[in-house]
Amino acid sequence: MHNSFSTLDHLELDGHRYAFHSLRALGRHFDIGRLPYSLKILLENLLRHEDGGMTVGRDHIEALARWNPQAEPETEIAFMPARVILQDFTGVPCVVDLAAMRDAVARLGGRPAQINPQIPSELVIDHSIQVDAFARPDALDINGRLEFERNAERYAFLRWGQKAFANFRVVPPNTGIVHQVNLEYLARVVMTRDIDGETWVFPDTVFGTDSHTTMINGIGVLGWGVGGIEAEAAMLGQPSSMLIPQVVGFELTGKLPEGTTATDLVLTVTQMLRQHGVVGKFVEFYGDGLQHLPLADRATIGNMAPEYGATCGIFPIDQEALNYLRLSGRSEAQIALVEAYAKAQGLWHTPDSPHAQYSSTLHLDMSTVQPSLAGPKRPQDRVLLSQMPANSRAAIAQLTASRDQRNGAAVSDFMDEGGASAIANEAHRKGSAQIDINGQPVTLEDGAVVIAAITSCTNTSNPAVMVAAGLLARNAAARGLTRKPWVKTSLAPGSRVVTDYLRRAGLLEPLQQLGFDVVGYGCTTCIGNSGPLPQEVSAGIAAGDLCVSAVLSGNRNFEGRIHAEVKMNYLASPPLVVAYALAGSTNIDLLNAPLGYDRNGQPVYLKELWPSARDVADTIAATLGPDLFKANYADVFKGDERWNSIASPDGELYAWDEASTYIKNPPYFEGMTMAVGHVEDIHDARVLGLFGDSITTDHISPAGSIKKDSPAGRYLMERGVQPADFNSYGSRRGNDAVMVRGTFANIRIKNLMLGGEEGGNTLYFSRDGRTEKLSIFDAAMRYKDDGVPLVVIAGKEYGTGSSRDWAAKGTRLLGVRAVIAESFERIHRSNLVGMGVLPLRFRNGQNAASLGLTGQETYSITGLQDGQAKIARVSARRPDGSRVEFDVDVLLLTPKEVEYARHGGLLHYVLRQLAGKAQG
């Protein structure tokens, strides 16, 4: 162990002695006090892992200690998280990869046991529950039974992994959402580890295979979402290469006004930060407003860092963090250690703590926050509640333009930031359909809310908004209001603690009276597991070609994500979700129009039902305590009878079942040798897809339902799987054959090569000059047979959304060598590199449109210099023989990423390193 700056120190606490690397000691050499909180954590990480320069050297520590807030990131450092957390949609393919790596390392001369987590790695099964049953007391049981029936193979595989791998624990289904379980139980804030006879203490840091891992930033834990391949490398003890980031300071002052929620605050923050531009940066919150911001509100803000584009959105450790640790049942010894260590390291925050230096700053007076939603298809598109009717009608006009033109209604271009133009409002013709629900005839119209879901880690972790939803439901039920019959309602708490405090407060029953029965403990509607709409509602949508809405308390509302039949999706606080279930339409002005009529026929308005901040606070104080957390997490890894009855194989190596359609040995390592390759120039490539802006990882690798006539659907039916048993793309991520067929298969993706029509199709150009419209998968396989490399071309913000490594894995398996885009979201760019796909960026404000690219060209990309080049040359040959040439930035940002590219991907690099050690 190296200690260039003599920072080794010891902390004495309650008879225990802890070793640590002191930032205060480093302050003898550098002005550490000016550094942001998050960079201090990175700096401690470097001090603890200094090894003479193989991974961390004196120069790395000095570069971070001398951080220039205004400098563009260019210095590479290694970061080693203390632990890894996974959810099952991303966790299953991680464990599949680890199992495949055990096979591969054995073939390369290593030992299977070399593939084993070196740091604590915990997986929470939370993404597989679907909302089949709803608005009935037994919905939880029905959905749980179906979950186990659909996922028996996956769960048996995870049970094998739990036995086969050390440092790997699984939180069984029906417990809660990964980020809420992390916040309420798994997070340590400060960790200890015994090394060479000493107990070391250091900050809790975490990589998560879900982009909303940043929720844990709310309690002062530095962590962010990564792709599964980067998480696997961290699990195997490999450092993560990163550039020293810029840090944006966000000052919060004042406090939220009456009638607003943490959801309104986070939607405001998200919009501000998206407009500011924070992709690839850290965001750090500070200011007098922190003393008015409960820990749960901080976690809500941290949770949505992916939506505002930042790597993290972190808060410091302070008294409020300790209060939450105590509330959530952590031991007094752990709380004392957190406080003592934070104060010893200069990581402790008080209202009078001096502000750090930041690369740039923003300010928000929280007293100016107004009730808001976001949508209809992006989380950063905030809509004031007062503007919702106009926004909804504008979206409907746009989405139904072709329908209304067929009906003789001329709909003009209407959308602007304030909503619909007057012309569009006048021209718009509302669609409708007559349906019968339980013997009741109703009219279903454009804008109808067909899904109202209290769901997602973002808000179900926050007692204030959950209690507010319960109080609003109680007030509404007391007036005799009910949900509209076409609304599919659901309550999916992020942990069982939520159910317990709602029940204790007497609020679970009124929620149930309005149809918000508990449907499961996991990530449901927000991930697309919303389940089928009632048959009558689906038929009405189809008959009227209707544009209907979902309102959910989630963090994601991208196209095609929530439900295939729902084109408008709005994010909202839980109490607003309840309100929209009562109103039944996003076209209604909730501030001025009645939600419904009471038993006496009198109108009932939202302002009459909305609980006061005092009512919410008093309810929380009377019902929420440490006893609920301790009771629910006492046996968190044990599982119920369903989980414990699943049979699973034993052994170091997994016994692959060739007949399985869920778990399959992936092809990444087939034919792999110890020889390292090169980053070679690309010649005569074809375009697999030409896309516009904001192509999300949902577009690239959907998580929702599998269409019967899709390549993945045909594959499953050829193997005897009936459509009713398809499950979802997310649940089948352990099978590469399904997932590669699902790549670019989102029903809403628009390939500009086909004029922007929706669906995962493209144009295939054969060697003999024929052009044919095919699915993207079928075209890719034709090109593979032809020996033709592929590229993808896209606009801004390519790869926004979930940290979905299958969006990169599927891209690689289709034969794509490079993606050329105007800009990339951080995690997806890293994932592409990790799978050996080159991310290339248009330069000088150029894009496909300005260069006249249509996707019919053949492309050569030269000057890559084995990955060392910062700029490469692209030559696109048009069908008429003319050429357009342009430069692109090569986004291999660190020397380590160049190495990954040469090896063919991060996992190949790790495998060769481990096998080389065994051979050496």
PyMOL commands that set and color helices and strands:
alter all, ss='L'
color gray80, all
select helices_A, chain A and resi 23-26+32-34+37-49+58-65+88-107+112-114+139-150+152-164+178-186+211-219+228-235+262-276+288-292+295-303+305-308+319-327+332-345+366-368+385-399+401-406+422-427+457-460+463-478+496-504+508-513+525-527+535-544+574-583+606-609+613-623+626-633+641-644+697-700+711-718+723-725+730-732+736-742+752-754+776-786+806-813+826-834+848-851+865-867+895-903+906-919
alter helices_A, ss='H'
color red, helices_A
select strands_A, chain A and resi 8-13+16-21+76-79+83-87+121-124+168-171+190-195+198-203+205-208+222-225+240-243+247-253+282-286+312-314+360-365+372-374+382-384+432-437+440-445+449-454+488-491+549-552+568-571+596-597+603-604+682-690+761-765+771-775+790-793+816-821+838-842+858-862+871-877+883-890
alter strands_A, ss='S'
color yellow, strands_A
deselect
rebuild
show_as cartoon
